[in-house]
Amino acid sequence: MTVPSQPLLPTDVPPVPLPTDPMTGPATGLAAPPTAAPPRGFALLALLACIGAGAAQMSAALLTLTLKATQLDAASATTTISLSSGVAGILTLVALPVVGALSDRSRARLGRRRPFLLLAAAAFVAGGFLLVAAPNVPAFVAAHLLITTGFVTATVTCIALVTDQLPAERRGPTAALISIGTPLGALVGLAVAVPFGDDLAPLVGIPTAVAVAFLVLLAAVVRDPRPQHAPPAFDLRGFVAVFWVNPLRFPNFTWVFTSRMLVFSGVAALNGYQAIYLLQRLHLEPAGLGRAILLTVVVNAGVTLLVAPAVGRLSDRLGRRKPFIVAAALILATGLVLAARASTFGGYLLACGVVGLGQGVYFAVELVLATQVLPDPENPAKDLGILKIADNLPVTLVAAVAPALLAIGGGGNFAALFVAGAGAAVLGGLVVPLVRGAR
């Protein structure tokens, strides 16, 4: 299992940028500096909301979607997961900027952000019910899309609330807390699965209830006044520009984007298919799958979080980023090859630990390099949003090619999928030296 979110270190947290409205351009008039202190405990409530959203999303992505796909038709489970993941990946790419824009432009009586917290909770509830009850693949895909909508909406809204509630000089610690919400949520969502085996109702229902409770609590407590001025007129050119940086004008940013997309393709190859791999290749029983994946999360996340701070400090001391990123990509690729060759669960856990080591090195330095090559460092929100696409696009790309790779040699060829992911990670590392103007 790979850490589902990129951790930001408390000692190296970039300030949260003002939201950029894809429909109007930078939100200069939409994100006024905070005029009142946030409610007591705001950072904790925001973290809990992100943990809840991460629990509902990651328990589905890592466990319950696979169990449901296997229930529907075990023989075609990998194809069902590929189809659903591809569609959900496309939804994520579009929803990330659009949800933020709609929230910025909202003039609802309940405020700008509160309606979207409640919308996220409703999407989780609908998706959870549909996932448990889904009688066929279309309903399964619809459930996945609803859960994805809840997660994207909750994440974008919580980040926007940090900008709304806190001045720039006080955002760092809260941003650091929010950044670990998804991996902590994965641990929570999988930990509650251990007593219930493969019973989908509690496996889906408990993480969903956690997400809804914390999102509604944040919505009830947060101060979210409705802006009095009208939103700017829709600008189609500004909307399209959110998804585009000219690669010829900004080649360094393009190489960083390409490297990240390739490395995260390796991550997606393992992350998206490990549950079905454990069932079909290592022959784990469905009732023990939750416990097994929880162990992979603990091993992978534990190694990542132990390594990242030390590597970040060493990189700062040496003033170099690129050698660490190249090394990280090679380590991650080695972990994927070990996963491809694993014949026991113990061997697979070792592979997860190596992947976690690669991620710890990568996460410690890659974002710092990225911030050094932004096309418009004075207005970083749009460019960082585009860079975030490189995290999510691999989900769709891997879902598109996975069925062909898995079919090699008659089907179930997870080794081919993981080795292809390793190759992508290596290419991602080899691209980094092409970045100029940074060490």
C-alpha positions, 0 to 999 in steps of 0.5 A: 500500500502506498501513502495516499497523500503527499505529506507536508512537513511542519518545518517545510510547509508552503503557505496556502495560496489564495484560491484561484477561480477558474471562471474568473482568474485569481480570486483577488476579491473573493478571498479577503483576509480574515477579519475575525479569529476562527472558532476555538479548535478550528485546526483540530476540527478541520483535521478531523473533517479531513480524517473522516473524508479520508476514512470514507474515501480510502477504505473504499479505494483500498478495500471495499470497492474490491470486495464489492467488485469481487461479489458482483463477478470475481472473474471480471473484478479487475476490469470492473475496478479499472473501469470505475477507477478510470471514470473516477479519475477523470471526475477528480481532474475536473472536480478539483478546480471546479468545486473550488470555483463554485465555492468561491462564487457561492452566495448561499445564505449558509455561507460560501463553504458550509453548503459544500461541507454538507454536500460532501457529507450527503455524497458520502451517504449516498455513495455508501448506501449505493456501494453496499446495495449495488446490484450491477456494475453501473450502480457500482461505478455510480457509487464510486463517483459519489464517494469521489465527489464527497472526498474532492468536495471535502478536501477542497473546501477544508483547504479553502477554509484555511485560507478564509479563516487564517492569515497567511503567516498562521496557515502553516501549522494548520496546512500541515495538519490537513495534509496528513488527514488522508493517510490518517483517515486511511488508517482509521477506515481500515482499522475499523474493518478488522473486526468485520471481515468481509461484511460490507455494511459495517466496512462501508457504514462506519467510515461513512458515519465518521466522515459525515459526523466530522464534516457536519460538526465543522459546518456547524461550528465554523464562521462562514459569513456570506460575501456581500458583493456579487461574484465576477462574471464568468470568463471562459478563457480564464476557466480554460487557462486553469488547466494549461501552462505553455510547455515551450515557455516553461520547460522546467515546470513541464519536466517537473510535471512529467516526472511527478506524473510518471512517478505517481503512475508507479504509485497508482499501479500498486495502490489501485490493484493491491487488494485484488492482487492479495486476493488473486495472487497471494490467495488471502481470504476476503475476511482477512483482507482488511487486516492485511491491508491495514498492515501494509498501510502501517508499514508503508506510512510508518517508513515514509513518515520516519524517513521524510523529515530527516531527508528534508533536513539533509536536502536543506543542508546540502541545498540539493533536491534533484539527486534525492528525487532520482534516488527516490524514484529508483528506490520506489521502482525497486519496491515495485519489482519486489512486489511483482516477485513476492510469493508470500504476504511477508515478501509483499510487506517488505516490498511495501516498506521499500516503496515507503522508503522511496516515497519518504525521500520523494515527498521530502524534497519534490514539492520544494523543487516544484515551487522553484520552477513555478511559471508565476511564483507571485500567484502560485495557486493555478500552477500548483493546481495544475501540478496536482493534476499530475498526482491524479491523472495516473489513476486514469492512465493506469486504469486504461492500460492495466487490463492489457497488462494484466491479460498478458500470459492468460490473465492475472499478470500483476507482475507485468503491471507492477514492473510497468509501474517500476519502469514509469517511476525510473523514467520519472527519475531520469527526467529530473536532471532535465530541470534547469535552474535548480539543483 
